[in-house]
Amino acid sequence: MARRSTVKSGVFYLRDKIDTNAGSFAQTSTDISSFVNILKGECLRVKQVWFEWTSDSYLPIAGTDVGASGAAKGASCAGQLTSDSKSSIHSFDQVGVIAKNNIYAHIGAVADLDMVQQSTGLNPYDFEDGYFVATDNIYLGVKGSDVDTFSNNLTCQVLMECEIVKLSLADAQAVLVSQTNG
């Protein structure tokens, strides 16, 4: 569990990671309850998120992570941060989606990488004031493509730049309701 320090303001960083599970959805959570107090109007502001995709031993993705030699092949995987628990990857127009990121990779016939691309579909940095979180957890979820799967599990790691913000009680309650109504 992430713990609140005695510092009353300033930026701090939260981290989380999860391994993919082929084409199945996998999710983990970070307890942020020590940073959120709705009755005092305190919420967590996620200012920016960085996603990193690595092999399951934290090394760069290799051609063999995509597939074996013999045929050209592609693979893809999606990651998301949400303020409520999900059972699948959601589009960013869904309630509680904080950030989204995808990775795509392709190999030639000899299992050499000829393309790796990472795309961010949503990042709190894109908002004027970041993304306010009023729930007790932030969830990291990942899912590989059902068709173009990686042959080895990947590790998705996130680094979240955060700060505690003080809102009015009504505004804090409105944020909470908007993140748990879907």
HELIX and SHEET records of a PDB file:
HELIX    1   1 SER A   33  PHE A   35  5                                   3    
HELIX    2   2 ILE A   38  LYS A   40  5                                   3    
HELIX    3   3 GLY A   63  VAL A   66  1                                   4    
HELIX    4   4 PRO A  124  ASP A  126  5                                   3    
HELIX    5   5 LEU A  169  GLN A  179  1                                  11    
SHEET    1   A 4 PHE A  12  ASP A  19  0                                        
SHEET    2   A 4 LEU A 154  LYS A 166 -1                                        
SHEET    3   A 4 GLU A  42  SER A  55 -1                                        
SHEET    4   A 4 TYR A 131  VAL A 133 -1                                        
SHEET    1   B 5 ALA A  26  ASP A  31  0                                        
SHEET    2   B 5 ASN A 137  GLY A 144 -1                                        
SHEET    3   B 5 LYS A  73  THR A  82 -1                                        
SHEET    4   B 5 VAL A  97  ILE A 107 -1                                        
SHEET    5   B 5 LEU A 113  LEU A 122 -1                                        
END                                                                             
